[in-house]
Amino acid sequence: MKHLKLIINNRNIKQDIFFNKKELKLILNLYAQMVSGGEWKDYGLSISKKEVSFNVYHRTSEFPAYKITKNLKPKNEGEKYLVRNSQNKIINNSENLEKLIKKIIWKKFKLVN
């Protein structure tokens, strides 16, 4: 009994498991702007243990045109937020969602049928 240690862990670590209110507001403002411009038509959300994605569709189809992703377990801080295209390739990444959204020129990625 003399080698027994008492360890108390009272730290309450809150882990983000979804987009917070500020992040969701930024994304929905961008979505509203693009819908009013006729660029985007629909959206969906994908949730997993590793990431949360806001998927944007040009029209109702199987594959999203873009994914705005929050990486819940990033390997480094620069990969916390990602934007991916329809082939799931990373277009850009950042540690700040607002800077990432402003950095990308969304009109440039116009889809052609």
Buried (B, 14 or more C-beta within 10 A) or exposed (E): EEEEEEEEEEEEEEEEEEBEEEBBEBBEEBBEEBBEEEBBBBBEEEEEEEBBBBBBBBEEEEEBBBBBBBBBEBEEEEBBBBBBBBEEEEBEBBEEBEEBBEEBEBEEBEEEE
